[in-house]
């Protein structure tokens, strides 16, 4: 497959009004999915010059919402960028083999795709990078992979820091713990400080206004359930779990539990296909895709493409936009600080 060429450095309409020093920082996005990380970095004043993903429905979402983006649809192993002048590489390599929500097989071949991330980093030599993954990557059974990532970063000349961030501490109406690695070619990186610790956004604040505004184009169609299931869910208290389907009714006074991409499990322990998010805090039904998107802090004008199952998978796999924005603003600040220090040294 041939490389999709990046646009010349400039200002695009989405990032131009976000302020900042000089032109927007240029981002190469790997394992882009439906664009959660990219939207956050866009809000921080960056522009995505290339996005890479092998899921055709995610790519449809990207192209529909940002037709000006250069989207490479295919296996990252076939992606061979030659552009320079890249400021930041971002991405979350597939995490199913690391995740505590699934089988968590440390030998899952997808676990090794972080090496492809580092291969692209070696080619484009960004000033900074961000790797996002599930917090379970820090577990002992996955330690070889985390050690491999750190060794690769050192080998490519990056200073780095990593930590587990809770999205709820950054304005996301969802408790979602994610490992974040920040690397800098010049300067010493740090982790972003929480913006909403102790004042989390609740489920009610995030989705209460959506009741009755159903729209298929907007991915907001109430799912239909068997009468006996709806009757049982109607009796659940906030935060209470249905033992048959192993999912809980959301507590409207708290952030949501983690929105997942998988189908969940049925009363016999069998895996369910499709999108099976948590139970609505007030209605005896599961969340719609749009409600789940709100809980992932996606903007309402971000339209998801593909089947309902595909849309749910995209949202469940995404980085919450508000968390991504906090990371993006922090990384932009680190780069700008390094630029200022270099300028001071040059004029001293």
VENUR-V456812 format. One record per pair of residues at least 12 apart in sequence whose ideal C-beta (glycine too) atoms are under 10 Angstrom apart, sorted by the first residue. I is the first residue (numbers start at 1). GAP is how many residues later the second one is. If there is no record, write none. Layout:
[[I GAP] [I GAP]]
This chain:
[[1 71] [1 72] [1 73] [1 74] [1 76] [1 77] [1 78] [1 79] [2 70] [2 72] [2 76] [2 77] [2 78] [3 47] [3 67] [3 69] [3 75] [3 76] [3 77] [3 78] [3 79] [3 80] [4 45] [4 46] [4 47] [4 48] [4 65] [4 66] [4 67] [4 68] [4 69] [4 70] [4 75] [4 77] [4 79] [5 44] [5 45] [5 65] [5 76] [5 77] [5 78] [6 20] [6 22] [6 42] [6 43] [6 44] [6 64] [6 75] [6 76] [6 77] [6 78] [6 79] [6 80] [6 118] [7 19] [7 40] [7 41] [7 42] [7 43] [7 61] [7 62] [7 63] [7 76] [8 18] [8 41] [8 77] [9 13] [9 14] [9 15] [9 16] [9 17] [9 38] [9 40] [9 76] [9 78] [10 13] [10 14] [10 16] [10 37] [10 39] [11 12] [11 13] [11 36] [12 12] [12 30] [12 34] [12 35] [12 36] [12 37] [12 54] [12 56] [12 57] [13 34] [13 55] [14 24] [14 25] [14 28] [14 29] [14 32] [14 33] [14 34] [14 51] [14 52] [14 54] [14 55] [15 12] [15 26] [15 27] [15 28] [15 29] [15 30] [15 31] [15 32] [15 33] [16 29] [16 31] [17 28] [18 24] [18 25] [18 26] [18 27] [18 28] [18 29] [18 307] [18 310] [18 311] [18 314] [19 25] [19 26] [20 24] [20 25] [20 26] [20 309] [20 312] [20 313] [20 316] [21 24] [21 311] [21 314] [21 315] [21 318] [21 319] [22 23] [22 314] [22 317] [23 22] [23 24] [23 64] [24 17] [24 18] [24 20] [24 21] [24 22] [24 23] [24 24] [24 25] [24 63] [24 308] [25 16] [25 19] [25 20] [25 21] [25 22] [25 24] [25 61] [25 62] [25 63] [25 101] [25 102] [25 103] [25 303] [25 306] [25 307] [25 310] [25 311] [26 20] [26 21] [26 22] [26 23] [26 24] [26 57] [26 59] [26 60] [26 61] [26 62] [26 98] [26 100] [26 101] [27 14] [27 15] [27 17] [27 19] [27 20] [27 21] [27 22] [27 23] [27 24] [27 59] [27 60] [27 61] [27 62] [27 63] [27 64] [27 99] [27 101] [27 103] [27 301] [27 304] [28 20] [28 21] [28 22] [28 23] [28 24] [28 42] [28 44] [28 51] [28 53] [28 55] [28 58] [28 59] [28 60] [28 61] [28 62] [28 63] [28 92] [28 93] [28 95] [28 96] [28 98] [28 101] [29 12] [29 17] [29 19] [29 20] [29 21] [29 22] [29 23] [29 24] [29 33] [29 40] [29 41] [29 42] [29 43] [29 59] [29 60] [29 61] [29 62] [29 63] [29 101] [30 20] [30 21] [30 22] [30 23] [30 42] [30 46] [30 49] [30 51] [30 59] [30 60] [30 61] [30 62] [30 63] [30 83] [30 84] [30 86] [30 87] [30 89] [30 90] [30 91] [30 99] [30 101] [31 20] [31 21] [31 22] [31 23] [31 24] [31 27] [31 45] [31 59] [31 60] [31 61] [31 62] [31 63] [31 64] [31 82] [31 83] [31 85] [31 86] [31 100] [31 101] [31 102] [31 286] [32 16] [32 18] [32 19] [32 20] [32 21] [32 23] [32 26] [32 27] [32 29] [32 30] [32 37] [32 39] [32 40] [32 58] [32 59] [32 60] [32 286] [33 18] [33 20] [33 22] [33 25] [33 26] [33 28] [33 29] [33 58] [33 59] [33 61] [33 228] [33 280] [33 281] [33 282] [33 283] [33 284] [33 285] [33 286] [34 19] [34 21] [34 23] [34 24] [34 25] [34 26] [34 27] [34 28] [34 31] [34 259] [34 262] [34 264] [34 268] [34 270] [34 271] [34 272] [34 276] [34 277] [34 279] [34 280] [34 281] [34 282] [34 283] [34 284] [34 285] [35 13] [35 16] [35 18] [35 23] [35 26] [35 27] [35 30] [35 31] [35 34] [35 36] [35 263] [35 267] [35 279] [35 283] [35 284] [35 286] [35 289] [36 56] [36 96] [36 257] [36 260] [36 261] [36 262] [36 266] [36 278] [36 279] [36 281] [36 282] [36 283] [36 284] [36 285] [36 286] [36 287] [36 288] [36 289] [37 14] [37 53] [37 54] [37 55] [37 93] [37 95] [37 281] [37 282] [37 283] [37 284] [37 286] [37 287] [37 288] [37 290] [37 291] [38 13] [38 24] [38 27] [38 28] [38 31] [38 52] [38 53] [38 281] [38 283] [38 286] [38 290] [39 26] [39 27] [39 258] [39 259] [39 260] [39 263] [39 279] [39 280] [39 281] [39 282] [39 283] [39 285] [39 286] [39 289] [40 50] [40 90] [40 130] [40 257] [40 279] [40 280] [40 281] [40 282] [40 283] [40 284] [40 285] [40 286] [40 287] [40 288] [40 289] [41 47] [41 49] [41 89] [41 280] [41 283] [41 284] [41 286] [41 287] [41 288] [41 290] [41 291] [42 24] [42 279] [42 282] [42 283] [42 286] [43 256] [43 278] [43 279] [43 281] [43 282] [43 283] [43 285] [43 286] [44 44] [44 280] [44 281] [44 282] [44 283] [44 284] [44 285] [44 286] [44 287] [44 288] [44 289] [45 283] [45 284] [45 287] [45 291] [46 41] [46 42] [46 44] [46 282] [46 283] [46 285] [46 286] [46 289] [47 19] [47 21] [47 22] [47 40] [48 14] [48 18] [48 20] [48 21] [48 22] [48 23] [48 40] [48 42] [49 20] [49 21] [49 32] [49 34] [49 36] [49 37] [49 38] [49 75] [50 19] [50 20] [50 21] [50 22] [50 29] [50 31] [50 33] [50 36] [50 39] [50 70] [50 74] [51 12] [51 15] [51 18] [51 19] [51 20] [51 21] [51 22] [51 39] [51 40] [52 18] [52 19] [52 20] [52 21] [52 22] [52 23] [52 24] [52 26] [52 27] [52 29] [52 39] [52 64] [52 65] [52 68] [53 18] [53 19] [53 20] [53 21] [53 22] [53 23] [53 38] [53 261] [54 18] [54 19] [54 20] [54 21] [54 22] [54 23] [54 24] [54 25] [54 40] [55 18] [55 251] [55 255] [55 258] [55 259] [55 262] [56 17] [56 18] [56 249] [56 250] [56 254] [57 247] [57 248] [57 249] [57 250] [57 252] [57 253] [57 254] [57 256] [57 257] [58 13] [58 15] [58 246] [58 247] [58 248] [58 252] [58 253] [58 255] [58 256] [58 259] [58 260] [59 12] [59 13] [59 14] [59 15] [59 246] [59 247] [60 13] [60 244] [60 245] [60 246] [60 250] [60 254] [61 241] [61 242] [61 243] [61 244] [61 245] [61 249] [61 250] [61 253] [61 254] [62 243] [62 252] [63 242] [64 238] [64 239] [64 240] [64 241] [65 234] [65 236] [65 237] [65 238] [65 239] [65 240] [66 236] [70 13] [75 38] [75 41] [76 15] [76 17] [76 18] [76 37] [76 40] [76 41] [76 43] [76 44] [77 36] [77 38] [77 39] [77 42] [78 38] [79 37] [79 40] [79 41] [79 44] [80 39] [80 40] [80 43] [81 39] [81 42] [81 43] [82 41] [82 42] [83 40] [83 41] [84 39] [84 40] [84 41] [84 42] [85 39] [85 40] [85 41] [85 42] [86 34] [86 35] [86 37] [86 38] [86 39] [86 40] [86 41] [86 42] [86 43] [87 37] [87 39] [87 40] [87 41] [87 42] [87 244] [87 245] [87 248] [88 38] [88 39] [88 40] [88 41] [88 42] [88 94] [88 95] [88 240] [88 243] [88 244] [88 247] [89 28] [89 29] [89 31] [89 32] [89 34] [89 35] [89 36] [89 37] [89 38] [89 39] [89 40] [89 41] [89 42] [89 94] [90 27] [90 36] [90 38] [90 39] [90 40] [90 41] [90 42] [90 229] [90 234] [90 237] [90 238] [90 241] [91 22] [91 23] [91 25] [91 26] [91 29] [91 30] [91 38] [91 39] [91 40] [91 41] [91 42] [91 228] [92 22] [92 25] [92 38] [92 39] [92 40] [92 41] [92 42] [92 86] [92 87] [92 88] [92 225] [92 226] [92 227] [92 232] [93 17] [93 18] [93 19] [93 20] [93 21] [93 22] [93 23] [93 24] [93 25] [93 38] [93 39] [93 40] [93 44] [93 52] [93 56] [94 14] [94 15] [94 16] [94 17] [94 18] [94 19] [94 20] [94 39] [94 223] [95 13] [95 15] [95 16] [95 18] [95 19] [95 37] [95 38] [95 39] [95 40] [95 41] [95 42] [95 47] [95 83] [95 84] [95 166] [95 222] [96 12] [96 14] [96 15] [96 38] [96 165] [96 166] [96 221] [97 12] [97 13] [97 14] [97 15] [97 16] [97 37] [97 39] [97 40] [97 45] [97 48] [98 12] [98 13] [98 16] [98 35] [98 36] [98 37] [98 38] [98 39] [98 40] [98 41] [98 43] [98 44] [98 47] [98 48] [98 81] [99 34] [99 35] [99 36] [99 37] [99 38] [99 43] [99 161] [99 162] [99 163] [100 34] [100 35] [100 36] [100 39] [100 77] [101 33] [101 35] [101 157] [101 159] [101 160] [101 161] [101 163] [101 215] [102 32] [102 34] [102 158] [102 159] [102 160] [104 30] [104 32] [104 35] [104 37] [104 38] [105 36] [106 33] [106 34] [106 35] [106 36] [106 37] [106 38] [106 39] [111 22] [111 26] [111 31] [111 33] [111 34] [111 37] [112 33] [112 36] [114 17] [114 19] [114 23] [114 31] [114 32] [114 34] [114 35] [114 38] [114 67] [115 30] [115 33] [115 34] [115 37] [117 12] [117 14] [117 32] [117 35] [118 13] [118 30] [118 31] [118 33] [118 34] [118 35] [118 37] [118 38] [118 40] [119 33] [121 31] [121 32] [121 35] [121 37] [121 62] [121 64] [122 30] [122 33] [122 34] [125 31] [125 32] [125 60] [126 32] [126 57] [126 58] [126 59] [126 209] [127 31] [127 56] [127 57] [127 58] [127 59] [127 60] [127 204] [127 207] [127 208] [127 211] [127 212] [128 30] [128 32] [128 54] [128 55] [128 56] [128 57] [128 58] [128 59] [128 61] [128 203] [128 204] [128 206] [128 207] [128 210] [129 24] [129 27] [129 29] [129 31] [129 52] [129 53] [129 54] [129 55] [129 56] [129 60] [129 202] [130 50] [130 51] [130 52] [130 53] [130 59] [130 189] [130 194] [130 197] [130 198] [130 200] [130 201] [131 18] [131 22] [131 29] [131 31] [131 48] [131 49] [131 50] [131 51] [131 52] [132 33] [132 46] [132 47] [132 48] [132 49] [132 187] [132 191] [132 192] [132 195] [133 12] [133 13] [133 16] [133 29] [133 45] [133 46] [133 47] [133 48] [133 186] [134 30] [134 42] [134 43] [134 44] [134 45] [134 124] [135 28] [135 29] [135 30] [135 31] [135 41] [135 42] [135 43] [135 44] [135 45] [136 28] [136 41] [136 43] [137 12] [137 25] [137 27] [137 41] [137 42] [137 44] [138 24] [138 25] [138 26] [138 41] [142 37] [146 16] [146 33] [146 35] [149 13] [149 30] [149 32] [149 34] [150 12] [150 31] [150 33] [152 31] [153 28] [153 30] [153 31] [154 29] [156 27] [156 29] [157 26] [157 28] [157 29] [158 23] [158 24] [158 25] [158 26] [158 27] [158 28] [158 31] [159 23] [159 24] [159 25] [159 26] [159 27] [159 28] [159 29] [159 30] [160 21] [160 22] [160 23] [160 24] [160 28] [160 29] [161 19] [161 20] [161 21] [161 22] [161 23] [161 27] [161 28] [161 29] [161 30] [162 17] [162 18] [162 19] [162 20] [162 21] [162 27] [162 29] [163 15] [163 16] [163 17] [163 18] [163 19] [163 27] [163 28] [163 29] [164 13] [164 14] [164 15] [164 16] [164 27] [165 12] [165 13] [165 14] [165 15] [165 26] [165 27] [165 29] [165 158] [165 161] [165 162] [166 12] [166 28] [166 30] [166 31] [166 34] [166 89] [166 157] [167 29] [167 33] [167 88] [167 89] [167 91] [167 128] [167 129] [167 130] [167 152] [167 153] [167 154] [167 155] [167 156] [167 157] [167 159] [168 26] [168 28] [168 29] [168 31] [168 32] [168 33] [168 34] [168 86] [168 87] [168 88] [168 152] [168 154] [168 155] [169 23] [169 24] [169 25] [169 26] [169 27] [169 28] [169 29] [169 30] [169 31] [169 86] [169 154] [169 157] [170 22] [170 23] [170 24] [170 25] [170 26] [170 27] [170 30] [170 31] [170 127] [170 150] [170 152] [170 153] [170 154] [170 155] [170 156] [170 157] [171 23] [171 24] [171 25] [171 28] [171 29] [171 30] [171 126] [171 149] [171 150] [171 151] [171 152] [171 154] [171 155] [172 24] [172 28] [172 29] [172 34] [172 83] [172 84] [172 123] [172 124] [172 125] [172 147] [172 148] [172 149] [172 150] [172 151] [172 152] [172 153] [172 154] [173 23] [173 27] [173 28] [173 29] [173 30] [173 31] [173 32] [173 33] [173 34] [173 77] [173 81] [173 82] [173 83] [173 121] [173 122] [173 123] [173 124] [173 147] [173 149] [174 26] [174 27] [174 29] [174 32] [174 76] [174 80] [174 81] [174 82] [174 83] [174 84] [174 85] [174 104] [174 118] [174 120] [174 121] [174 122] [174 123] [174 146] [174 148] [174 149] [175 25] [175 79] [175 80] [175 81] [175 82] [175 83] [176 79] [176 80] [176 81] [176 82] [176 83] [176 84] [176 119] [176 120] [176 143] [176 144] [176 147] [177 81] [178 80] [178 141] [178 142] [178 145] [178 146] [178 149] [180 12] [180 139] [180 143] [180 144] [180 146] [180 147] [180 150] [182 145] [182 148] [182 149] [182 152] [183 148] [184 147] [184 150] [184 151] [184 154] [185 150] [185 153] [186 148] [186 149] [186 152] [186 153] [186 155] [186 156] [187 147] [187 148] [187 150] [187 151] [187 152] [187 154] [187 155] [188 146] [188 149] [188 150] [189 141] [189 142] [189 145] [189 149] [190 140] [190 143] [190 144] [191 136] [191 139] [192 131] [192 133] [192 134] [192 135] [192 136] [192 137] [192 138] [192 139] [192 141] [192 142] [193 133] [193 137] [194 132] [195 127] [195 128] [195 130] [195 131] [195 134] [196 59] [196 126] [196 130] [200 53] [200 54] [200 55] [201 53] [201 54] [201 55] [201 94] [201 96] [201 121] [202 48] [202 49] [202 50] [202 51] [202 52] [202 53] [202 54] [202 79] [203 35] [203 47] [203 48] [203 49] [203 50] [203 51] [203 52] [203 53] [203 54] [203 75] [203 77] [203 78] [203 79] [203 84] [203 88] [203 91] [203 92] [204 46] [204 47] [204 48] [204 49] [204 50] [204 77] [204 78] [205 47] [205 48] [205 50] [205 89] [206 44] [206 46] [206 49] [206 50] [206 85] [206 88] [206 89] [206 90] [206 91] [207 43] [207 45] [207 49] [207 73] [207 74] [207 75] [207 80] [207 81] [207 83] [207 84] [207 85] [207 86] [207 87] [207 88] [208 44] [208 73] [208 74] [209 85] [210 70] [210 77] [210 78] [210 80] [210 81] [210 84] [210 90] [211 69] [211 71] [211 72] [211 80] [213 77] [213 87] [214 74] [214 76] [215 73] [215 75] [216 92] [217 86] [217 87] [218 70] [218 71] [218 72] [218 75] [218 82] [218 83] [218 85] [218 86] [219 69] [219 70] [219 71] [219 72] [219 73] [219 74] [219 83] [219 84] [219 85] [219 86] [219 87] [219 89] [219 92] [219 93] [219 95] [219 96] [220 67] [220 68] [220 69] [220 70] [220 71] [220 73] [220 74] [220 80] [221 67] [221 68] [221 69] [221 87] [222 58] [222 61] [222 63] [222 64] [222 65] [222 66] [222 69] [223 51] [223 52] [223 53] [223 54] [223 57] [223 62] [223 63] [223 64] [223 65] [223 66] [223 85] [224 61] [225 20] [225 54] [225 59] [225 60] [225 61] [227 57] [229 13] [229 15] [229 16] [229 38] [229 50] [229 55] [229 56] [229 57] [230 53] [230 54] [230 55] [231 53] [232 12] [232 13] [232 52] [233 12] [233 14] [233 16] [233 46] [233 47] [233 50] [233 51] [233 52] [233 53] [234 15] [234 45] [234 49] [234 50] [234 51] [235 14] [235 49] [236 12] [236 13] [236 14] [236 43] [236 45] [236 48] [237 12] [237 14] [238 12] [238 13] [238 14] [238 15] [238 16] [238 41] [238 43] [238 44] [239 12] [239 13] [239 14] [239 15] [239 18] [239 42] [240 39] [241 16] [241 37] [241 38] [242 25] [242 37] [243 24] [244 21] [244 22] [244 23] [244 24] [245 19] [245 20] [245 21] [245 22] [245 27] [245 31] [245 34] [245 41] [246 18] [246 19] [246 20] [246 21] [246 23] [246 26] [246 30] [247 13] [247 17] [247 18] [247 29] [247 30] [247 31] [247 32] [247 39] [248 30] [248 31] [249 29] [249 30] [249 31] [249 32] [249 33] [249 34] [249 35] [250 27] [250 28] [250 29] [250 30] [250 31] [250 32] [250 37] [250 41] [250 45] [251 27] [251 30] [252 28] [252 29] [252 30] [253 28] [254 27] [255 40] [256 21] [256 22] [256 25] [256 31] [256 35] [256 36] [256 38] [256 39] [256 40] [257 20] [257 21] [257 38] [258 20] [258 37] [258 58] [259 16] [259 18] [259 19] [259 28] [259 32] [259 33] [259 34] [259 36] [259 37] [259 53] [259 56] [259 57] [259 58] [259 59] [259 61] [260 15] [260 16] [260 17] [260 18] [260 32] [260 52] [260 53] [260 55] [260 56] [260 57] [261 14] [261 16] [261 48] [261 51] [261 52] [261 53] [261 54] [261 55] [261 56] [261 57] [262 12] [262 13] [262 14] [262 50] [262 51] [262 54] [262 55] [263 12] [263 13] [263 46] [263 49] [263 50] [263 53] [264 12] [264 13] [264 14] [264 22] [273 36] [274 12] [274 33] [274 34] [274 35] [274 38] [274 39] [275 12] [275 13] [275 14] [275 17] [275 32] [275 33] [275 34] [275 35] [275 36] [275 37] [275 38] [275 39] [275 40] [275 41] [276 33] [276 36] [276 40] [277 12] [277 14] [277 15] [277 18] [277 35] [277 38] [277 39] [278 13] [278 14] [278 17] [286 26] [287 25] [287 28] [288 20] [288 23] [288 24] [289 15] [289 19] [289 20] [289 21] [289 22] [289 23] [289 24] [289 25] [289 26] [289 27] [290 12] [290 13] [290 14] [290 21] [290 25] [291 24] [292 12] [292 19] [292 20] [292 22] [292 23] [292 24] [292 26] [293 18] [293 19] [293 21] [293 22] [293 25] [293 28] [294 21] [295 20] [295 25] [296 18] [296 19] [296 20] [296 21] [296 22] [296 23] [296 24] [296 25] [296 26] [296 27] [297 21] [297 22] [297 23] [297 24] [297 25] [297 26] [297 27] [297 28] [298 16] [298 17] [298 20] [298 22] [298 23] [298 24] [299 22] [302 13] [302 19]]
